[in-house]
Amino acid sequence: MRVVGNGVGVVGVLMRIGTRKSTMALAQTEDIARQLSVAASELDVEIVKFETIGDRDQTSKLLRHGGKGGAFVEEIRAAVTAGRLHAAMHSLKDMPGNEDTPGLVIGATLARDPPTDALVVRPGVTLEAMKASRGKGFKIGTNAVRRAAYARRLFPDVEIIHFRGAADTRIRKLDNNEMQRLPGGGEVGPADALIMARSGLERVGFATRIAHDFTVREMLPAAGQGIVAVECAATDWRTRQYLALIDDPRAHLCADAEREVLWVLNGHCNSPIAAYAEIDGMRMTLTASALDETGGSFIEVRRDGPADRPRELGRAVGLDLLDQGAGAIIARTRPAI
């Protein structure tokens, strides 16, 4: 972190934060910069934009690039490790939860945005029609195994199609009846609806397009969904002190519990695993599930415990899922690269 002067004797501190170039990622990073500037007036935040491999390749399944971690996180992390950045912004659900990153720590988690998923429909399509037909004849686009599995439970006859891209790009394709290119060639679609994160839709100004908000009982969120994380070098104590100013303790506790489930299950960010923690006073309730992509095999566990011991609760829930057969579900439904 560099100390800089403005030429009139006033000294400030420059923090460089890396982020993806997508509209949503930039909005999230600008929010971090705003919060840091309010918390520490001497701090000047420079946003450094990265076009990651996941942004450049909008067709392939993410596992080809090592999941969301390899596609969206790895290159920015490398810049932090090399000292070119002081910190990096990530959507927590994109960060692998089944592996450590030597030398890096999460210095801050922002207050959680709505963690739920939402349905966006093409003009002329209604949720009522989808419910009446149980999804028969409709195509829903998503790239997430978890969302696909829950959608098949809610709409048993729906056709799930591979659909990737930035939030605004996906909605444009939806509205224009555009086909989606498939990995290895060919096309699929057009989609009649998309399942997307409500928080992402809000950040890019498309909340009015939501036709239905799925409750957490209908579609349990991904671990960390709705939480923005800021990662930095473990030994960069000055950056860690600044990031601690914007850390939300409740979000941090929930993140620790949910990510511990991923750790126990050895699940990457696109595994058919869901986890969601809620805090009420001094108690935390954690619900987690594992399900196959057809929606046929479904295991859910719910436990509560002290809110200040989130990893213990996450470990207990993860072990319960393994005892009930979650390991076999995850192994056989892991998408092919």
Contacts in CASP RR format, 6 or more apart in sequence:
PFRMAT RR
TARGET T0000
AUTHOR 0000-0000-0000
METHOD contacts of the structure
MODEL  1
MRVVGNGVGVVGVLMRIGTRKSTMALAQTEDIARQLSVAASELDVEIVKF
ETIGDRDQTSKLLRHGGKGGAFVEEIRAAVTAGRLHAAMHSLKDMPGNED
TPGLVIGATLARDPPTDALVVRPGVTLEAMKASRGKGFKIGTNAVRRAAY
ARRLFPDVEIIHFRGAADTRIRKLDNNEMQRLPGGGEVGPADALIMARSG
LERVGFATRIAHDFTVREMLPAAGQGIVAVECAATDWRTRQYLALIDDPR
AHLCADAEREVLWVLNGHCNSPIAAYAEIDGMRMTLTASALDETGGSFIE
VRRDGPADRPRELGRAVGLDLLDQGAGAIIARTRPAI
1 13 0 8 1.000
1 14 0 8 1.000
1 15 0 8 1.000
1 86 0 8 1.000
1 236 0 8 1.000
1 238 0 8 1.000
1 239 0 8 1.000
2 13 0 8 1.000
2 14 0 8 1.000
3 11 0 8 1.000
3 12 0 8 1.000
3 13 0 8 1.000
3 14 0 8 1.000
4 11 0 8 1.000
4 12 0 8 1.000
4 13 0 8 1.000
4 14 0 8 1.000
4 44 0 8 1.000
5 11 0 8 1.000
5 12 0 8 1.000
6 12 0 8 1.000
11 42 0 8 1.000
12 42 0 8 1.000
12 43 0 8 1.000
12 44 0 8 1.000
13 40 0 8 1.000
13 42 0 8 1.000
13 43 0 8 1.000
13 44 0 8 1.000
13 238 0 8 1.000
13 242 0 8 1.000
14 43 0 8 1.000
14 44 0 8 1.000
14 45 0 8 1.000
14 46 0 8 1.000
15 36 0 8 1.000
15 43 0 8 1.000
15 44 0 8 1.000
15 45 0 8 1.000
15 46 0 8 1.000
15 86 0 8 1.000
15 87 0 8 1.000
15 239 0 8 1.000
15 242 0 8 1.000
16 45 0 8 1.000
16 46 0 8 1.000
16 48 0 8 1.000
16 84 0 8 1.000
16 85 0 8 1.000
16 86 0 8 1.000
16 87 0 8 1.000
17 29 0 8 1.000
17 32 0 8 1.000
17 33 0 8 1.000
17 45 0 8 1.000
17 46 0 8 1.000
17 47 0 8 1.000
17 48 0 8 1.000
17 85 0 8 1.000
17 86 0 8 1.000
17 87 0 8 1.000
17 88 0 8 1.000
17 89 0 8 1.000
17 230 0 8 1.000
18 29 0 8 1.000
18 47 0 8 1.000
18 48 0 8 1.000
18 49 0 8 1.000
18 50 0 8 1.000
18 76 0 8 1.000
18 79 0 8 1.000
18 80 0 8 1.000
18 85 0 8 1.000
18 87 0 8 1.000
18 88 0 8 1.000
18 89 0 8 1.000
19 25 0 8 1.000
19 26 0 8 1.000
19 28 0 8 1.000
19 29 0 8 1.000
19 47 0 8 1.000
19 48 0 8 1.000
19 49 0 8 1.000
19 50 0 8 1.000
19 76 0 8 1.000
19 88 0 8 1.000
19 89 0 8 1.000
20 26 0 8 1.000
20 49 0 8 1.000
20 50 0 8 1.000
20 51 0 8 1.000
20 52 0 8 1.000
20 55 0 8 1.000
20 72 0 8 1.000
20 76 0 8 1.000
21 49 0 8 1.000
21 50 0 8 1.000
21 51 0 8 1.000
21 55 0 8 1.000
22 55 0 8 1.000
22 166 0 8 1.000
22 167 0 8 1.000
23 166 0 8 1.000
23 167 0 8 1.000
23 168 0 8 1.000
23 203 0 8 1.000
23 204 0 8 1.000
24 166 0 8 1.000
24 167 0 8 1.000
24 200 0 8 1.000
24 203 0 8 1.000
24 204 0 8 1.000
25 89 0 8 1.000
25 91 0 8 1.000
26 47 0 8 1.000
26 49 0 8 1.000
27 203 0 8 1.000
27 204 0 8 1.000
28 89 0 8 1.000
28 91 0 8 1.000
28 203 0 8 1.000
28 228 0 8 1.000
29 47 0 8 1.000
29 89 0 8 1.000
30 47 0 8 1.000
31 110 0 8 1.000
31 228 0 8 1.000
32 45 0 8 1.000
32 89 0 8 1.000
32 108 0 8 1.000
32 110 0 8 1.000
32 228 0 8 1.000
32 230 0 8 1.000
32 246 0 8 1.000
33 45 0 8 1.000
33 47 0 8 1.000
35 110 0 8 1.000
35 246 0 8 1.000
36 43 0 8 1.000
36 45 0 8 1.000
36 242 0 8 1.000
36 243 0 8 1.000
36 245 0 8 1.000
36 246 0 8 1.000
37 43 0 8 1.000
37 44 0 8 1.000
37 45 0 8 1.000
39 242 0 8 1.000
39 245 0 8 1.000
39 246 0 8 1.000
40 242 0 8 1.000
40 245 0 8 1.000
43 242 0 8 1.000
48 79 0 8 1.000
48 84 0 8 1.000
48 85 0 8 1.000
50 75 0 8 1.000
50 76 0 8 1.000
50 79 0 8 1.000
52 71 0 8 1.000
52 72 0 8 1.000
52 73 0 8 1.000
52 74 0 8 1.000
52 75 0 8 1.000
52 76 0 8 1.000
53 65 0 8 1.000
53 70 0 8 1.000
53 71 0 8 1.000
53 75 0 8 1.000
54 62 0 8 1.000
54 65 0 8 1.000
54 70 0 8 1.000
54 71 0 8 1.000
54 72 0 8 1.000
55 72 0 8 1.000
55 166 0 8 1.000
57 64 0 8 1.000
57 65 0 8 1.000
57 71 0 8 1.000
58 164 0 8 1.000
58 165 0 8 1.000
58 169 0 8 1.000
59 164 0 8 1.000
59 181 0 8 1.000
59 182 0 8 1.000
59 183 0 8 1.000
59 184 0 8 1.000
60 183 0 8 1.000
60 184 0 8 1.000
61 143 0 8 1.000
61 162 0 8 1.000
61 183 0 8 1.000
61 335 0 8 1.000
61 337 0 8 1.000
62 68 0 8 1.000
62 70 0 8 1.000
62 71 0 8 1.000
62 143 0 8 1.000
62 164 0 8 1.000
62 270 0 8 1.000
63 270 0 8 1.000
63 334 0 8 1.000
63 335 0 8 1.000
63 336 0 8 1.000
63 337 0 8 1.000
64 183 0 8 1.000
64 337 0 8 1.000
65 71 0 8 1.000
66 268 0 8 1.000
66 337 0 8 1.000
67 96 0 8 1.000
67 268 0 8 1.000
67 269 0 8 1.000
67 270 0 8 1.000
68 93 0 8 1.000
68 94 0 8 1.000
68 95 0 8 1.000
68 96 0 8 1.000
68 268 0 8 1.000
68 269 0 8 1.000
68 270 0 8 1.000
69 94 0 8 1.000
69 95 0 8 1.000
69 96 0 8 1.000
69 268 0 8 1.000
69 269 0 8 1.000
72 90 0 8 1.000
72 94 0 8 1.000
73 88 0 8 1.000
73 90 0 8 1.000
73 94 0 8 1.000
73 95 0 8 1.000
73 96 0 8 1.000
76 85 0 8 1.000
76 88 0 8 1.000
76 89 0 8 1.000
76 90 0 8 1.000
77 88 0 8 1.000
77 101 0 8 1.000
77 104 0 8 1.000
77 231 0 8 1.000
79 85 0 8 1.000
79 88 0 8 1.000
80 86 0 8 1.000
80 87 0 8 1.000
80 88 0 8 1.000
80 104 0 8 1.000
80 231 0 8 1.000
80 232 0 8 1.000
80 233 0 8 1.000
81 103 0 8 1.000
81 104 0 8 1.000
81 233 0 8 1.000
83 233 0 8 1.000
86 232 0 8 1.000
86 233 0 8 1.000
86 236 0 8 1.000
86 239 0 8 1.000
87 107 0 8 1.000
87 230 0 8 1.000
87 231 0 8 1.000
87 232 0 8 1.000
87 239 0 8 1.000
87 243 0 8 1.000
88 230 0 8 1.000
88 231 0 8 1.000
88 232 0 8 1.000
89 228 0 8 1.000
89 229 0 8 1.000
89 230 0 8 1.000
90 228 0 8 1.000
90 229 0 8 1.000
90 230 0 8 1.000
90 231 0 8 1.000
91 226 0 8 1.000
91 227 0 8 1.000
91 228 0 8 1.000
91 229 0 8 1.000
92 109 0 8 1.000
92 223 0 8 1.000
92 224 0 8 1.000
92 225 0 8 1.000
92 226 0 8 1.000
92 227 0 8 1.000
92 228 0 8 1.000
92 229 0 8 1.000
92 255 0 8 1.000
92 259 0 8 1.000
93 222 0 8 1.000
93 223 0 8 1.000
93 224 0 8 1.000
93 225 0 8 1.000
93 226 0 8 1.000
93 227 0 8 1.000
93 269 0 8 1.000
94 269 0 8 1.000
95 229 0 8 1.000
95 231 0 8 1.000
95 269 0 8 1.000
96 262 0 8 1.000
96 268 0 8 1.000
96 269 0 8 1.000
97 223 0 8 1.000
97 259 0 8 1.000
97 262 0 8 1.000
97 263 0 8 1.000
97 267 0 8 1.000
97 268 0 8 1.000
97 269 0 8 1.000
98 262 0 8 1.000
98 263 0 8 1.000
98 265 0 8 1.000
98 266 0 8 1.000
98 267 0 8 1.000
98 268 0 8 1.000
101 231 0 8 1.000
103 233 0 8 1.000
103 234 0 8 1.000
103 235 0 8 1.000
104 231 0 8 1.000
104 232 0 8 1.000
104 233 0 8 1.000
104 234 0 8 1.000
105 231 0 8 1.000
105 232 0 8 1.000
105 233 0 8 1.000
105 234 0 8 1.000
105 240 0 8 1.000
106 229 0 8 1.000
106 230 0 8 1.000
106 231 0 8 1.000
106 252 0 8 1.000
106 255 0 8 1.000
107 229 0 8 1.000
107 230 0 8 1.000
107 231 0 8 1.000
107 232 0 8 1.000
107 239 0 8 1.000
107 240 0 8 1.000
107 243 0 8 1.000
107 244 0 8 1.000
107 247 0 8 1.000
108 229 0 8 1.000
108 230 0 8 1.000
108 243 0 8 1.000
108 244 0 8 1.000
108 246 0 8 1.000
108 247 0 8 1.000
108 248 0 8 1.000
109 227 0 8 1.000
109 228 0 8 1.000
109 229 0 8 1.000
109 230 0 8 1.000
109 247 0 8 1.000
109 248 0 8 1.000
109 251 0 8 1.000
109 252 0 8 1.000
109 255 0 8 1.000
110 227 0 8 1.000
110 228 0 8 1.000
110 229 0 8 1.000
110 230 0 8 1.000
110 246 0 8 1.000
110 248 0 8 1.000
110 251 0 8 1.000
111 248 0 8 1.000
111 250 0 8 1.000
111 251 0 8 1.000
112 226 0 8 1.000
112 227 0 8 1.000
112 248 0 8 1.000
112 250 0 8 1.000
112 251 0 8 1.000
112 254 0 8 1.000
113 198 0 8 1.000
113 199 0 8 1.000
113 200 0 8 1.000
113 202 0 8 1.000
113 203 0 8 1.000
113 226 0 8 1.000
113 227 0 8 1.000
113 228 0 8 1.000
114 198 0 8 1.000
114 199 0 8 1.000
114 202 0 8 1.000
114 226 0 8 1.000
115 198 0 8 1.000
115 199 0 8 1.000
115 216 0 8 1.000
115 221 0 8 1.000
115 224 0 8 1.000
115 225 0 8 1.000
115 226 0 8 1.000
115 227 0 8 1.000
115 276 0 8 1.000
116 197 0 8 1.000
116 198 0 8 1.000
116 213 0 8 1.000
116 214 0 8 1.000
116 215 0 8 1.000
116 216 0 8 1.000
116 219 0 8 1.000
116 221 0 8 1.000
116 225 0 8 1.000
117 147 0 8 1.000
117 150 0 8 1.000
117 195 0 8 1.000
117 196 0 8 1.000
117 197 0 8 1.000
117 198 0 8 1.000
117 214 0 8 1.000
117 219 0 8 1.000
117 221 0 8 1.000
117 225 0 8 1.000
118 195 0 8 1.000
118 196 0 8 1.000
118 197 0 8 1.000
118 198 0 8 1.000
118 201 0 8 1.000
118 210 0 8 1.000
118 211 0 8 1.000
118 212 0 8 1.000
118 213 0 8 1.000
118 214 0 8 1.000
119 127 0 8 1.000
119 140 0 8 1.000
119 193 0 8 1.000
119 194 0 8 1.000
119 195 0 8 1.000
119 210 0 8 1.000
119 211 0 8 1.000
119 212 0 8 1.000
119 214 0 8 1.000
120 171 0 8 1.000
120 174 0 8 1.000
120 193 0 8 1.000
120 194 0 8 1.000
120 195 0 8 1.000
120 196 0 8 1.000
120 201 0 8 1.000
120 206 0 8 1.000
120 209 0 8 1.000
120 210 0 8 1.000
120 211 0 8 1.000
121 127 0 8 1.000
121 130 0 8 1.000
121 192 0 8 1.000
121 193 0 8 1.000
121 211 0 8 1.000
122 174 0 8 1.000
122 175 0 8 1.000
122 177 0 8 1.000
122 190 0 8 1.000
122 191 0 8 1.000
122 192 0 8 1.000
122 193 0 8 1.000
123 175 0 8 1.000
125 138 0 8 1.000
125 192 0 8 1.000
125 193 0 8 1.000
126 211 0 8 1.000
127 211 0 8 1.000
127 212 0 8 1.000
130 138 0 8 1.000
130 155 0 8 1.000
130 158 0 8 1.000
130 192 0 8 1.000
130 193 0 8 1.000
131 155 0 8 1.000
133 157 0 8 1.000
134 155 0 8 1.000
134 156 0 8 1.000
134 157 0 8 1.000
134 158 0 8 1.000
135 155 0 8 1.000
135 156 0 8 1.000
135 157 0 8 1.000
135 158 0 8 1.000
136 157 0 8 1.000
136 158 0 8 1.000
137 157 0 8 1.000
137 158 0 8 1.000
137 159 0 8 1.000
138 155 0 8 1.000
138 158 0 8 1.000
138 159 0 8 1.000
138 192 0 8 1.000
138 193 0 8 1.000
139 158 0 8 1.000
139 159 0 8 1.000
139 160 0 8 1.000
139 161 0 8 1.000
139 188 0 8 1.000
139 189 0 8 1.000
139 190 0 8 1.000
139 191 0 8 1.000
139 192 0 8 1.000
139 193 0 8 1.000
140 151 0 8 1.000
140 155 0 8 1.000
140 158 0 8 1.000
140 159 0 8 1.000
140 160 0 8 1.000
140 161 0 8 1.000
140 191 0 8 1.000
140 192 0 8 1.000
140 193 0 8 1.000
140 194 0 8 1.000
140 195 0 8 1.000
141 160 0 8 1.000
141 161 0 8 1.000
141 162 0 8 1.000
141 163 0 8 1.000
141 180 0 8 1.000
141 191 0 8 1.000
141 193 0 8 1.000
141 194 0 8 1.000
141 195 0 8 1.000
142 148 0 8 1.000
142 151 0 8 1.000
142 160 0 8 1.000
142 163 0 8 1.000
142 194 0 8 1.000
142 195 0 8 1.000
142 196 0 8 1.000
143 162 0 8 1.000
143 163 0 8 1.000
143 164 0 8 1.000
143 165 0 8 1.000
143 270 0 8 1.000
144 195 0 8 1.000
144 222 0 8 1.000
144 270 0 8 1.000
145 270 0 8 1.000
145 271 0 8 1.000
145 272 0 8 1.000
145 293 0 8 1.000
145 333 0 8 1.000
145 335 0 8 1.000
146 220 0 8 1.000
146 222 0 8 1.000
146 270 0 8 1.000
146 271 0 8 1.000
146 272 0 8 1.000
146 273 0 8 1.000
146 274 0 8 1.000
146 291 0 8 1.000
147 195 0 8 1.000
147 219 0 8 1.000
148 160 0 8 1.000
148 293 0 8 1.000
149 272 0 8 1.000
149 291 0 8 1.000
149 292 0 8 1.000
149 293 0 8 1.000
149 294 0 8 1.000
149 295 0 8 1.000
149 296 0 8 1.000
149 298 0 8 1.000
149 333 0 8 1.000
150 214 0 8 1.000
150 218 0 8 1.000
150 219 0 8 1.000
150 220 0 8 1.000
150 274 0 8 1.000
150 291 0 8 1.000
150 295 0 8 1.000
151 158 0 8 1.000
151 160 0 8 1.000
151 195 0 8 1.000
151 219 0 8 1.000
152 158 0 8 1.000
152 160 0 8 1.000
152 293 0 8 1.000
152 294 0 8 1.000
152 295 0 8 1.000
152 296 0 8 1.000
153 291 0 8 1.000
153 295 0 8 1.000
153 296 0 8 1.000
153 298 0 8 1.000
154 214 0 8 1.000
154 218 0 8 1.000
154 219 0 8 1.000
161 180 0 8 1.000
161 188 0 8 1.000
161 189 0 8 1.000
161 191 0 8 1.000
162 180 0 8 1.000
162 182 0 8 1.000
162 183 0 8 1.000
162 188 0 8 1.000
163 170 0 8 1.000
163 173 0 8 1.000
163 180 0 8 1.000
163 191 0 8 1.000
163 194 0 8 1.000
164 170 0 8 1.000
164 180 0 8 1.000
167 196 0 8 1.000
167 200 0 8 1.000
167 201 0 8 1.000
167 204 0 8 1.000
167 206 0 8 1.000
168 204 0 8 1.000
168 206 0 8 1.000
170 194 0 8 1.000
170 196 0 8 1.000
171 194 0 8 1.000
171 206 0 8 1.000
171 209 0 8 1.000
172 178 0 8 1.000
173 180 0 8 1.000
173 190 0 8 1.000
173 191 0 8 1.000
174 190 0 8 1.000
174 191 0 8 1.000
174 193 0 8 1.000
174 194 0 8 1.000
177 190 0 8 1.000
178 190 0 8 1.000
179 187 0 8 1.000
179 188 0 8 1.000
179 189 0 8 1.000
179 190 0 8 1.000
180 187 0 8 1.000
180 188 0 8 1.000
180 189 0 8 1.000
180 190 0 8 1.000
180 191 0 8 1.000
181 187 0 8 1.000
182 188 0 8 1.000
193 211 0 8 1.000
195 214 0 8 1.000
195 219 0 8 1.000
197 225 0 8 1.000
197 226 0 8 1.000
198 207 0 8 1.000
198 210 0 8 1.000
198 213 0 8 1.000
199 225 0 8 1.000
199 226 0 8 1.000
201 207 0 8 1.000
201 209 0 8 1.000
201 210 0 8 1.000
216 276 0 8 1.000
216 287 0 8 1.000
219 274 0 8 1.000
220 274 0 8 1.000
220 275 0 8 1.000
220 276 0 8 1.000
220 287 0 8 1.000
220 288 0 8 1.000
220 289 0 8 1.000
220 300 0 8 1.000
221 274 0 8 1.000
221 275 0 8 1.000
221 276 0 8 1.000
222 269 0 8 1.000
222 273 0 8 1.000
222 274 0 8 1.000
222 275 0 8 1.000
223 258 0 8 1.000
223 259 0 8 1.000
223 261 0 8 1.000
223 262 0 8 1.000
223 273 0 8 1.000
223 274 0 8 1.000
223 275 0 8 1.000
223 276 0 8 1.000
223 288 0 8 1.000
224 254 0 8 1.000
224 255 0 8 1.000
224 258 0 8 1.000
224 259 0 8 1.000
224 275 0 8 1.000
225 276 0 8 1.000
227 251 0 8 1.000
227 254 0 8 1.000
227 255 0 8 1.000
229 255 0 8 1.000
230 243 0 8 1.000
230 246 0 8 1.000
232 239 0 8 1.000
232 240 0 8 1.000
232 243 0 8 1.000
233 239 0 8 1.000
250 279 0 8 1.000
253 277 0 8 1.000
253 279 0 8 1.000
253 284 0 8 1.000
253 307 0 8 1.000
253 308 0 8 1.000
253 310 0 8 1.000
254 277 0 8 1.000
254 278 0 8 1.000
254 279 0 8 1.000
254 284 0 8 1.000
254 310 0 8 1.000
256 310 0 8 1.000
256 311 0 8 1.000
257 275 0 8 1.000
257 277 0 8 1.000
257 284 0 8 1.000
257 286 0 8 1.000
257 310 0 8 1.000
257 311 0 8 1.000
257 313 0 8 1.000
257 314 0 8 1.000
257 317 0 8 1.000
258 275 0 8 1.000
258 276 0 8 1.000
258 277 0 8 1.000
258 286 0 8 1.000
258 288 0 8 1.000
258 314 0 8 1.000
259 275 0 8 1.000
260 310 0 8 1.000
260 311 0 8 1.000
260 313 0 8 1.000
260 314 0 8 1.000
260 315 0 8 1.000
260 318 0 8 1.000
261 273 0 8 1.000
261 275 0 8 1.000
261 286 0 8 1.000
261 288 0 8 1.000
261 314 0 8 1.000
261 317 0 8 1.000
261 318 0 8 1.000
261 321 0 8 1.000
262 268 0 8 1.000
262 269 0 8 1.000
262 271 0 8 1.000
262 273 0 8 1.000
262 275 0 8 1.000
264 314 0 8 1.000
264 315 0 8 1.000
264 318 0 8 1.000
264 319 0 8 1.000
264 321 0 8 1.000
264 322 0 8 1.000
265 271 0 8 1.000
265 273 0 8 1.000
265 290 0 8 1.000
265 318 0 8 1.000
265 321 0 8 1.000
265 322 0 8 1.000
265 326 0 8 1.000
265 327 0 8 1.000
265 330 0 8 1.000
266 330 0 8 1.000
267 273 0 8 1.000
267 330 0 8 1.000
270 335 0 8 1.000
271 290 0 8 1.000
271 330 0 8 1.000
271 334 0 8 1.000
272 290 0 8 1.000
272 291 0 8 1.000
272 292 0 8 1.000
272 293 0 8 1.000
272 329 0 8 1.000
272 330 0 8 1.000
272 333 0 8 1.000
273 288 0 8 1.000
273 289 0 8 1.000
273 290 0 8 1.000
273 326 0 8 1.000
273 330 0 8 1.000
274 288 0 8 1.000
274 289 0 8 1.000
274 290 0 8 1.000
274 291 0 8 1.000
275 286 0 8 1.000
275 287 0 8 1.000
275 288 0 8 1.000
275 289 0 8 1.000
275 314 0 8 1.000
275 317 0 8 1.000
276 286 0 8 1.000
276 287 0 8 1.000
276 288 0 8 1.000
277 284 0 8 1.000
277 285 0 8 1.000
277 286 0 8 1.000
277 287 0 8 1.000
277 310 0 8 1.000
277 313 0 8 1.000
278 284 0 8 1.000
278 285 0 8 1.000
279 307 0 8 1.000
281 307 0 8 1.000
282 306 0 8 1.000
282 307 0 8 1.000
282 308 0 8 1.000
283 304 0 8 1.000
283 305 0 8 1.000
283 306 0 8 1.000
283 307 0 8 1.000
284 304 0 8 1.000
284 305 0 8 1.000
284 306 0 8 1.000
284 307 0 8 1.000
284 310 0 8 1.000
284 313 0 8 1.000
285 302 0 8 1.000
285 303 0 8 1.000
285 304 0 8 1.000
285 305 0 8 1.000
286 302 0 8 1.000
286 303 0 8 1.000
286 304 0 8 1.000
286 310 0 8 1.000
286 313 0 8 1.000
286 314 0 8 1.000
286 317 0 8 1.000
287 300 0 8 1.000
287 301 0 8 1.000
287 302 0 8 1.000
287 317 0 8 1.000
288 300 0 8 1.000
288 301 0 8 1.000
288 302 0 8 1.000
288 314 0 8 1.000
288 317 0 8 1.000
288 318 0 8 1.000
288 321 0 8 1.000
289 298 0 8 1.000
289 299 0 8 1.000
289 300 0 8 1.000
289 301 0 8 1.000
289 321 0 8 1.000
290 298 0 8 1.000
290 299 0 8 1.000
290 321 0 8 1.000
290 325 0 8 1.000
290 326 0 8 1.000
290 327 0 8 1.000
290 329 0 8 1.000
290 330 0 8 1.000
291 297 0 8 1.000
291 298 0 8 1.000
291 299 0 8 1.000
291 329 0 8 1.000
292 298 0 8 1.000
292 329 0 8 1.000
292 332 0 8 1.000
292 333 0 8 1.000
293 333 0 8 1.000
293 335 0 8 1.000
297 329 0 8 1.000
299 321 0 8 1.000
299 324 0 8 1.000
299 325 0 8 1.000
299 326 0 8 1.000
299 329 0 8 1.000
301 317 0 8 1.000
301 318 0 8 1.000
301 320 0 8 1.000
301 321 0 8 1.000
301 324 0 8 1.000
302 317 0 8 1.000
303 313 0 8 1.000
303 314 0 8 1.000
303 316 0 8 1.000
303 317 0 8 1.000
303 320 0 8 1.000
304 313 0 8 1.000
305 313 0 8 1.000
306 313 0 8 1.000
318 326 0 8 1.000
321 327 0 8 1.000
END
